[in-house]
Amino acid sequence: MSLTPQIGIMEITLYESGTSSIVGRDDVLKLSSNENPLGPPPAAVEAITKAAIEVNRYPSTDHAALRDAIAEVYELEASRIICGVGSDEVLQFVTQAFSGEGDEIIYTEHGFSMYPILAHMAGATPVKLPEVERVVDVDIILEAISEKTKIVFIANPANPTGTLVPDAELVRLADGLPAHVILVLDGAYVEFSEGYDGGKTLAATRPNVLMTRTFSKVYGLGGLRIGWGYGPQEMIDVMTRIRQPFNLSGVQLAAAEAAVRDPDWVRDCAKLNAEQRARLTGAMRQLGLACDDSEANFVLVRCVDKAEADAAEQALLNGGIIVRRPTSYGFPEGLRITVGDAEQTGRVIDALTRWREAG
């Protein structure tokens, strides 16, 4: 081509979303995108309806009402909160603002697929490090840090493994990083992990730690794309300079504010998820399918090999169930199954039980 794109752009592999339909079936159960089976909170739906009447008006440019609501619920400083189009955009802000050509961005072998994409977008070099038994290893990261390192991305809980780095290890990592390296704790699934604060304490007390959250998972607002980040004031001020003033619509802002002010919804969804996650994990193990304890709203099932995973996936498709094959994450033998409600979990267990019994 005659036009020359910026360095790194042509290294990006286009993102492929999971399928959502099966030819010839009208009872499809989609468990491939980690969506909340209960949908959004009723309060958010009501807020969306009201906000839709005023879509002729430009939205707030500073997101003050939403930031105040998040600060109140999570006990944070509103001025240190930045909102984006999903937490993905917040990750893009920090990457664009603090890395570039000649820099390196660290992520781990089963880390979120957006991390290397973001690095390439900024012209930086993504550096993939190994994990140990599907868990991020702090020592491996610390050993890989150099003067070129600018950002370390960690999804905690991780996608697609569902594993969690303990608090003590996160503190050791944060304290072991040099001042010029930013630690980003991607907390898309935090609400499903009981007892973990998502990096809030570290982001509140360290000068180089950013935590991110999303409204797509437990709040059931994936279709609206709303996320936020919290970190040191100096870091947030820099990121805000590259945030477009109208990046979130009035509908998005209204829905997110209503959702975050409904803690009972979060509690109920997390409770349902914990119950069905334990049920699904136990059933998979009884069927001879390996899976780690998950701290998210999905379970990564690991078959003996790719052939067995192909057969298990086909059994699920025969039952009208779509799951995700995390082959690009290094698991050709894997099936990532979103945790649904009781009836949906039962369908998964029944389909795979029939497959096992059929030999």
C-alpha positions as CSV (number, residue, x, y, z in Angstrom):
1,M,0.0,0.0,0.0
2,S,1.2,3.6,-0.7
3,L,0.1,4.8,2.8
4,T,2.5,3.9,5.6
5,P,0.8,3.1,8.9
6,Q,2.5,3.9,12.3
7,I,5.0,1.4,13.6
8,G,3.2,-1.6,15.2
9,I,-0.2,-1.2,13.5
10,M,0.3,-4.0,11.0
11,E,1.4,-6.3,13.7
12,I,-2.1,-6.3,15.2
13,T,-4.2,-9.4,14.7
14,L,-7.8,-8.5,14.2
15,Y,-10.0,-9.4,17.1
16,E,-12.5,-12.2,16.5
17,S,-15.6,-12.3,18.7
18,G,-17.3,-15.6,19.6
19,T,-20.3,-17.0,17.6
20,S,-23.8,-16.3,18.9
21,S,-26.0,-18.5,16.8
22,I,-26.4,-22.1,15.6
23,V,-28.0,-22.8,12.3
24,G,-31.4,-24.5,12.7
25,R,-31.8,-23.8,16.4
26,D,-33.9,-21.3,18.2
27,D,-33.0,-22.4,21.7
28,V,-29.4,-21.3,21.6
29,L,-27.6,-20.8,25.0
30,K,-24.7,-18.4,24.5
31,L,-22.0,-19.0,27.2
32,S,-19.1,-17.7,25.2
33,S,-18.8,-14.1,26.3
34,N,-19.0,-14.1,30.1
35,E,-22.2,-12.1,30.1
36,N,-24.4,-11.8,33.2
37,P,-27.3,-14.3,32.9
38,L,-29.6,-12.0,34.9
39,G,-29.0,-9.1,32.5
40,P,-28.7,-5.4,33.7
41,P,-30.2,-4.1,37.0
42,P,-33.8,-2.9,36.6
43,A,-32.7,0.5,37.8
44,A,-30.2,0.8,34.9
45,V,-32.9,-0.1,32.4
46,E,-35.2,2.6,33.8
47,A,-32.3,5.1,33.6
48,I,-31.6,4.2,30.0
49,T,-35.3,4.7,29.1
50,K,-35.3,8.2,30.7
51,A,-32.0,9.2,29.2
52,A,-33.1,8.1,25.7
53,I,-35.6,11.0,25.7
54,E,-32.8,13.5,25.8
55,V,-30.3,12.1,23.3
56,N,-30.5,15.4,21.4
57,R,-28.4,16.9,24.2
58,Y,-24.7,16.5,24.5
59,P,-23.5,14.6,27.6
60,S,-21.4,15.7,30.4
61,T,-17.8,16.1,29.5
62,D,-16.3,15.5,32.9
63,H,-18.5,12.5,33.9
64,A,-18.9,14.2,37.3
65,A,-22.1,12.5,38.4
66,L,-20.8,9.0,37.5
67,R,-17.4,9.6,39.1
68,D,-19.1,10.9,42.3
69,A,-21.3,7.8,42.4
70,I,-18.3,5.4,41.9
71,A,-16.3,7.3,44.5
72,E,-19.2,7.1,47.0
73,V,-19.8,3.4,46.5
74,Y,-16.2,2.3,46.4
75,E,-14.9,4.9,48.9
76,L,-12.5,6.6,46.5
77,E,-11.5,10.1,45.5
78,A,-13.6,11.2,42.5
79,S,-10.8,13.3,41.1
80,R,-8.7,10.2,40.7
81,I,-11.3,8.4,38.6
82,I,-11.3,8.3,34.8
83,C,-14.2,6.8,32.7
84,G,-13.9,5.2,29.3
85,V,-15.7,3.2,26.7
86,G,-15.3,0.0,28.6
87,S,-12.2,-0.6,30.7
88,D,-10.5,-1.3,27.3
89,E,-10.4,2.4,26.6
90,V,-8.9,3.2,30.0
91,L,-6.2,0.6,29.2
92,Q,-5.7,2.4,25.9
93,F,-5.4,5.7,27.7
94,V,-2.6,4.5,29.9
95,T,-0.8,2.8,27.1
96,Q,-0.9,5.8,24.8
97,A,0.0,8.2,27.5
98,F,3.0,6.4,28.9
99,S,4.6,4.2,26.2
100,G,5.8,4.5,22.7
101,E,8.4,3.4,20.2
102,G,11.3,1.7,21.8
103,D,9.4,0.9,25.0
104,E,8.3,-2.5,26.2
105,I,5.0,-3.6,27.7
106,I,4.9,-6.8,29.8
107,Y,2.0,-9.2,29.9
108,T,1.8,-13.0,30.7
109,E,1.2,-15.9,28.4
110,H,-2.5,-16.3,29.1
111,G,-3.1,-12.6,29.5
112,F,-6.0,-10.7,27.9
113,S,-5.6,-10.5,24.1
114,M,-5.9,-6.7,24.1
115,Y,-2.6,-6.2,25.9
116,P,-0.3,-6.9,22.9
117,I,-2.8,-5.0,20.6
118,L,-2.5,-1.9,22.9
119,A,1.3,-2.2,22.8
120,H,1.4,-2.3,19.0
121,M,-1.1,0.6,18.8
122,A,1.4,2.8,20.8
123,G,4.4,1.5,18.8
124,A,5.8,-0.3,21.8
125,T,7.0,-3.9,22.0
126,P,4.8,-6.4,23.8
127,V,6.8,-8.9,25.9
128,K,5.0,-12.1,26.8
129,L,6.2,-13.9,29.9
130,P,5.4,-17.5,31.0
131,E,3.0,-18.3,33.9
132,V,3.4,-21.1,36.4
133,E,0.4,-23.6,36.4
134,R,-1.7,-20.9,34.7
135,V,-1.0,-18.3,37.4
136,V,1.0,-15.1,37.1
137,D,4.4,-15.5,38.7
138,V,5.8,-12.3,40.3
139,D,9.4,-13.4,40.2
140,I,9.3,-14.0,36.5
141,I,8.0,-10.5,35.9
142,L,10.5,-8.8,38.2
143,E,13.4,-10.6,36.5
144,A,12.2,-9.3,33.1
145,I,12.0,-5.6,34.0
146,S,14.4,-3.4,32.2
147,E,14.9,0.3,31.5
148,K,12.7,-0.2,28.4
149,T,9.8,-1.5,30.5
150,K,7.0,1.0,30.9
151,I,3.8,-0.9,31.8
152,V,3.0,-4.3,33.3
153,F,-0.5,-5.6,32.6
154,I,-2.1,-8.1,34.9
155,A,-5.7,-9.2,34.7
156,N,-6.8,-10.3,38.2
157,P,-8.8,-12.5,38.2
158,A,-7.4,-13.6,34.8
159,N,-9.2,-14.3,31.6
160,P,-9.4,-17.1,30.4
161,T,-8.0,-19.0,33.3
162,G,-10.0,-17.5,36.2
163,T,-7.0,-17.7,38.5
164,L,-6.1,-15.0,41.0
165,V,-2.8,-13.5,42.1
166,P,-2.8,-13.3,46.0
167,D,-2.8,-9.8,47.6
168,A,0.6,-10.4,49.2
169,E,2.1,-11.2,45.8
170,L,0.6,-8.1,44.2
171,V,2.1,-6.0,47.0
172,R,5.5,-7.6,46.4
173,L,5.2,-6.9,42.7
174,A,4.2,-3.3,43.2
175,D,7.0,-2.7,45.7
176,G,9.5,-4.4,43.4
177,L,8.9,-2.4,40.3
178,P,11.1,0.7,39.6
179,A,9.4,4.1,39.6
180,H,9.3,4.4,35.8
181,V,7.1,1.2,35.4
182,I,3.3,1.4,35.8
183,L,1.5,-1.6,37.2
184,V,-2.0,-1.9,35.7
185,L,-4.4,-4.2,37.5
186,D,-7.2,-5.1,35.2
187,G,-10.2,-5.9,37.4
188,A,-13.0,-6.8,34.9
189,Y,-14.0,-9.8,37.1
190,V,-13.3,-8.4,40.6
191,E,-16.8,-8.5,41.8
192,F,-16.9,-12.3,41.4
193,S,-13.8,-12.8,43.7
194,E,-14.9,-12.6,47.3
195,G,-12.4,-10.7,49.6
196,Y,-10.3,-9.2,46.8
197,D,-10.4,-5.4,46.6
198,G,-9.3,-5.3,42.9
199,G,-6.1,-3.4,43.6
200,K,-7.9,-0.5,45.2
201,T,-5.5,-0.2,48.2
202,L,-2.5,-0.4,45.9
203,A,-3.9,2.2,43.5
204,A,-4.7,4.5,46.4
205,T,-1.3,4.3,48.0
206,R,1.3,3.7,45.2
207,P,2.4,6.4,42.7
208,N,2.6,3.9,39.8
209,V,-0.4,1.6,40.2
210,L,-3.7,1.9,38.1
211,M,-6.7,-0.3,38.6
212,T,-9.5,-0.7,36.1
213,R,-13.1,-1.9,36.4
214,T,-16.0,-2.5,34.0
215,F,-19.7,-2.3,33.9
216,S,-19.9,-5.1,31.3
217,K,-19.7,-8.1,33.6
218,V,-21.5,-8.2,37.0
219,Y,-23.6,-5.1,36.1
220,G,-24.7,-6.6,32.8
221,L,-24.1,-3.6,30.7
222,G,-21.7,-5.1,28.1
223,G,-23.7,-3.7,25.2
224,L,-23.2,-0.1,26.4
225,R,-19.4,-0.3,26.9
226,I,-18.6,1.6,30.1
227,G,-15.5,1.3,32.3
228,W,-13.4,3.2,34.7
229,G,-9.9,3.5,36.2
230,Y,-8.5,4.7,39.5
231,G,-4.9,5.7,40.2
232,P,-2.6,8.5,41.3
233,Q,-3.8,12.0,40.5
234,E,-0.8,12.8,38.4
235,M,-1.4,9.7,36.2
236,I,-5.1,10.4,35.9
237,D,-4.5,14.0,34.9
238,V,-2.2,12.9,32.1
239,M,-4.6,10.3,30.8
240,T,-7.5,12.8,30.9
241,R,-5.6,15.0,28.4
242,I,-6.0,12.3,25.7
243,R,-9.6,11.3,26.6
244,Q,-12.1,12.7,24.1
245,P,-14.5,15.0,25.9
246,F,-17.7,13.2,24.7
247,N,-16.4,9.6,24.8
248,L,-19.4,8.5,26.9
249,S,-23.0,9.2,25.9
250,G,-25.7,10.4,28.2
251,V,-27.4,7.0,28.1
252,Q,-24.1,5.3,29.1
253,L,-23.5,7.7,32.0
254,A,-27.1,7.4,33.3
255,A,-27.1,3.6,33.1
256,A,-23.8,3.3,34.8
257,E,-24.7,5.7,37.6
258,A,-27.9,3.8,38.3
259,A,-26.1,0.5,38.2
260,V,-23.3,1.4,40.6
261,R,-25.8,2.7,43.1
262,D,-27.5,-0.8,43.3
263,P,-25.1,-2.8,45.5
264,D,-27.8,-5.4,46.2
265,W,-27.7,-6.3,42.5
266,V,-24.0,-6.9,42.7
267,R,-24.3,-9.0,45.8
268,D,-27.1,-11.1,44.3
269,C,-25.4,-11.7,41.0
270,A,-22.1,-12.6,42.8
271,K,-23.9,-15.1,45.0
272,L,-25.6,-16.8,42.1
273,N,-22.3,-17.0,40.2
274,A,-20.5,-18.5,43.2
275,E,-23.2,-21.2,43.6
276,Q,-23.3,-22.2,40.0
277,R,-19.6,-21.9,39.5
278,A,-19.0,-24.4,42.3
279,R,-21.7,-26.6,40.8
280,L,-20.2,-26.5,37.3
281,T,-16.6,-27.0,38.5
282,G,-17.6,-30.0,40.6
283,A,-19.5,-31.6,37.7
284,M,-16.6,-31.1,35.3
285,R,-14.2,-32.7,37.6
286,Q,-16.6,-35.7,38.1
287,L,-16.6,-36.1,34.4
288,G,-12.8,-36.3,34.3
289,L,-12.3,-32.8,32.9
290,A,-9.7,-30.6,34.6
291,C,-10.3,-27.1,35.7
292,D,-8.8,-24.7,38.2
293,D,-10.8,-23.0,40.9
294,S,-12.1,-19.9,39.2
295,E,-12.5,-16.5,40.8
296,A,-14.4,-15.1,37.8
297,N,-17.8,-15.8,36.1
298,F,-16.5,-18.5,33.9
299,V,-14.7,-21.9,34.2
300,L,-11.8,-22.9,32.0
301,V,-12.2,-26.6,31.2
302,R,-9.1,-28.4,30.1
303,C,-9.5,-31.6,28.1
304,V,-6.8,-34.2,27.5
305,D,-6.0,-32.7,24.0
306,K,-7.5,-30.7,21.2
307,A,-9.4,-33.8,19.8
308,E,-11.2,-34.3,23.0
309,A,-12.0,-30.6,23.3
310,D,-13.4,-30.7,19.7
311,A,-15.6,-33.6,20.7
312,A,-16.8,-31.9,23.9
313,E,-17.6,-28.7,22.0
314,Q,-19.6,-30.6,19.4
315,A,-21.6,-32.3,22.2
316,L,-22.4,-28.8,23.6
317,L,-23.3,-27.5,20.1
318,N,-25.6,-30.5,19.7
319,G,-27.3,-29.4,22.8
320,G,-27.7,-25.8,21.5
321,I,-24.9,-24.4,23.7
322,I,-22.1,-22.1,22.5
323,V,-18.9,-21.8,24.6
324,R,-15.5,-20.2,23.8
325,R,-12.4,-22.0,22.5
326,P,-9.5,-20.1,24.0
327,T,-7.0,-21.5,21.4
328,S,-5.4,-18.1,20.9
329,Y,-4.7,-17.9,24.6
330,G,-2.6,-21.1,24.5
331,F,-5.4,-23.6,25.2
332,P,-6.2,-25.6,22.1
333,E,-7.5,-28.2,24.5
334,G,-9.7,-25.7,26.4
335,L,-13.3,-24.7,26.7
336,R,-14.2,-21.5,28.5
337,I,-17.7,-21.8,29.8
338,T,-19.6,-18.8,31.2
339,V,-21.4,-19.5,34.4
340,G,-25.1,-19.2,33.9
341,D,-28.1,-19.5,36.1
342,A,-29.2,-22.9,37.6
343,E,-31.1,-24.0,34.5
344,Q,-28.3,-23.0,32.1
345,T,-25.7,-24.7,34.2
346,G,-27.9,-27.8,34.2
347,R,-28.0,-27.8,30.4
348,V,-24.2,-27.8,30.2
349,I,-23.8,-30.6,32.7
350,D,-26.4,-32.7,31.0
351,A,-24.9,-32.2,27.5
352,L,-21.4,-33.2,28.7
353,T,-22.7,-36.1,30.8
354,R,-24.5,-37.6,27.8
355,W,-21.3,-37.2,25.8
356,R,-19.2,-39.0,28.4
357,E,-21.8,-41.8,28.8
358,A,-21.8,-42.2,25.0
359,G,-18.1,-43.0,25.2
